Amino acid sequence: MTSPIFVAIDTPDLDRARAIAARVRNHVGGIKLGLEFFSANGRHGIKEMAELGLPIFLDLKFHDIPNTVGKAIQALRPLEPAILTVHAAGGRAMMEDAKAAAPTGTKVVAVTVLTSLDSSDLSSIGLEPNPHGQVERLTALAREAGLDGVVCSGNEVAAAKKLWAGGFFVVPGVRPADSNSGDQKRVMTPRKALDSGASILVIGRPITQAEDPDLAARSIEATL
Ligand SMILES: O=c1ccn([C@@H]2O[C@H](COP(=O)(O)O)[C@@H](O)[C@H]2O)c(=O)[nH]1
């Protein structure tokens, strides 16, 4: 069975990214590359990482006017990523244009509420303090816009799935029981996140910053 773990390789260093991916490749289902890696290495870096043969999740979290997001995604079409992210807060028209611009085989998923935000952060930006309400509202909007799924924390995934049984649910903020949360505020263990309805688990630092990333990935896999 393919592993539900996508390892988040957040580094500007292409050689380091390649080395980590090569070490963990047998225990993960794909590689997630985000802003840090893309800003340093661009499309060339993504192509290099794709050479490893694992699905690529391109997590650029687009959030702009519909025309700009559509054109940016069109420019990425040759990379054919397995998964691509936009912010649901960009609105329905932006999500529709994002989906229309993406390659047919690419899942476009919308970030609902970042896992680094808690109730007081939400209040501070003028949103209702309970993340559940915001996740549910944006999940319904992403579904209406024709996207493939959403990104939310393990705490909200069951509620989101109730609204969208056929959706694809990406869960970051995943931490093994003994692991440091770092800047993540809404966290859950890998096993519990899967049991709650995650389609895939995004796990970065608990694997990439471990002394032995291969052992860390294997140990997490063993809990699933
Ligand atoms: O709400 C979100 C959306 C995306 N992310 C990304 O996932 C990884 C998590 O890395 P860790 O080291 O496991 O914390 C990272 O690349 C984020 O950009 C997220 O954390 N939360």
The ligand as a Gaussian input file, in Angstrom:
#p B3LYP/6-31G(d) Opt

LIG

0 1
 O       -2.008000      24.973000       7.022000
 C       -0.900000      24.606000       6.588000
 C       -0.605000      24.530000       5.245000
 C        0.620000      24.089000       4.844000
 N        1.577000      23.753000       5.731000
 C        2.885000      23.291000       5.233000
 O        3.116000      21.963000       5.697000
 C        4.476000      21.806000       6.100000
 C        4.514000      21.406000       7.544000
 O        5.848000      21.259000       7.962000
 P        6.241000      20.778000       9.434000
 O        7.735000      20.878000       9.451000
 O        5.738000      19.368000       9.584000
 O        5.588000      21.712000      10.419000
 C        5.196000      23.119000       5.792000
 O        5.833000      22.975000       4.566000
 C        4.079000      24.136000       5.675000
 O        4.360000      25.129000       4.720000
 C        1.298000      23.831000       7.061000
 O        2.145000      23.533000       7.925000
 N        0.054000      24.249000       7.456000

